Amino acid sequence: MDTNTVQQVTLEDTPRIKRKSSYKQPWMLHFMVLPAVVFVFIFSYVPMSGIVMAFQDYKAALGISGSPWVGLKHFRYMFENEYFLQITWNTLFFACTKILMNLIIPFIFALLLNEVRNTGLKRSIQTLVYLPHFLSWVILAGILIDLLAQTGLVNQMLTHLFGIKPIFFLGDGTWFRFTIIFSDVWKEFGFNTIVFLAALAGINPALYEAAEVDGASRLKQTFHITIPSLVSIIVVVGTLALGNVLNANFDQVFNLYTPLIYKQGDIIDTFVYRQGLLSGQFSFATAVSLFKSMISLTLIVISYRLAYKIAGYRIF
C-alpha cells in the first residue's frame, strides 16, 4: 500500500473516531437521567392505558376488558351539561387571571427591587417574598381559613377600623374568586420575580452609563432601557403560560372551596375528582379529563411555536 493510500485511509477514519468518542459523554449523562425517565414512564405513561374508560361504561367488577363500549356517549353528555360549561368558564377565568397577574406583578416588583441599592435590604426582601412559594396549599389553606373566617383577624380589623360588616370570603362566590386569585398571586409573585431579576442582571451596564452621561433620570432609564430589554422575556413567559390555561391549581381550590360556592368556584380538576373518586362515575370523569388534556396539549404546542416565532425561544 503506497503512502497516498495510507494517508487517505487515515483521513477517512479520523472523523469516525472523533464521532465515536463524542458519544461517550452524552450517553453517560443520559444514563444519569434514566431513573427519572423510568419514574415518569411508570407513573405518567403506563396509567394512560386507562384512557379507554372514556369510551366505555366502566364497571369495576368487569374491569377494562369486560366493560361495554359506548363510544362518544360521555363526551356528548359532557358538552350538553350546562354545569360543565360553568366549570370550564370558572377554570378559564381563574387560570387567565392568575397568568395575567403573575406576569404583571412580578414584573413591576422586579423593577422596583432593582432600584434598591442596599444589598442587604434587597436580599432580605427577596427572601421574605420567596418564602410563601415553598409552603404547601394545605398549610396556607389552614392559615387563610382562620384569617378570613367571619370571626377571623381580617374581618375583626375591617369591623373595628372601618365599620364594615364581616365578609364571608370563602362562602360568597364573588369574594371567593377574589380570594383565590389574590392568595395565588401573593404566594407565587416572589418566586416568579426570579426570571425578571435574572433578565435585569443581563442588561449591559454600559447602556445605563451612556444614559447618565446624556442626563437621563432613573425613570427615563427604566422606560427607555430596562423595560425594552425585558420585552423578549415577557413574551416568552406569557406565551409559555398559555399551556396552563386549563390548570387553575387543584391544590388551592380543593383546600379552600366548600359546597356553598361550587357554582362560582368549581374547576375542571375538582369536578373530575368528585365525579370519579367520590361519585364513582369513572368513565365520565375520564372523558372530562381526556378533553382537558387534549386542549392543554394543543395549547402547549401553540405556545411553544409562538415563543419560537416571536422571541426565538425553543427547547427542542
C-alpha positions, 0 to 999 in steps of 0.5 A: 500500500503506497503512502497516498493510500495510507494517508487517505485511509487515515483521513477517512477514519479520523472523523469516525473516531472523533464521532465515536468518542463524542458519544461517550459523554452524552450517553453517560449523562443520559444514563444519569437521567434514566431513573427519572425517565423510568419514574415518569414512564411508570407513573405518567405513561403506563396509567394512560392505558386507562384512557379507554374508560372514556369510551366505555361504561366502566364497571369495576367488577368487569374491569377494562376488558369486560366493560361495554363500549359506548363510544362518544356517549360521555363526551356528548353528555359532557358538552350538553351539561350546562354545569360543565360549561360553568366549570370550564368558564370558572377554570378559564377565568381563574387560570387567565387571571392568575397568568395575567397577574403573575406576569404583571406583578412580578414584573413591576416588583422586579423593577422596583427591587432593582432600584434598591441599592442596599444589598442587604435590604434587597436580599432580605426582601427577596427572601421574605417574598420567596418564602410563601412559594415553598409552603404547601396549599394545605398549610396556607389553606389552614392559615387563610381559613382562620384569617378570613373566617367571619370571626377571623383577624381580617374581618375583626380589623375591617369591623373595628377600623372601618365599620364594615360588616364581616365578609364571608370570603370563602362562602360568597362566590364573588369574594371567593374568586377574589380570594383565590386569585389574590392568595395565588398571586401573593404566594407565587409573585416572589418566586416568579420575580426570579426570571425578571431579576435574572433578565435585569442582571443581563442588561449591559451596564454600559447602556445605563452609563451612556444614559447618565452621561446624556442626563437621563433620570432613573425613570427615563432609564427604566422606560427607555432601557430596562423595560425594552430589554425585558420585552423578549422575556415577557413574551416568552413567559406569557406565551409559555403560560398559555399551556396552563390555561386549563390548570387553575391549581387543584391544590388551592381550590380543593383546600379552600372551596366548600359546597356553598360556592361550587357554582362560582368556584368549581374547576375542571380538576375538582369536578373530575375528582368528585365525579370519579373518586367520590361519585364513582362515575369513572368513565365520565370523569375520564372523558372530562379529563381526556378533553382537558388534556387534549386542549392543554396539549394543543395549547402547549404546542401553540405556545411553544411555536409562538415563543419560537416565532416571536422571541426565538425561544425553543427547547427542542 
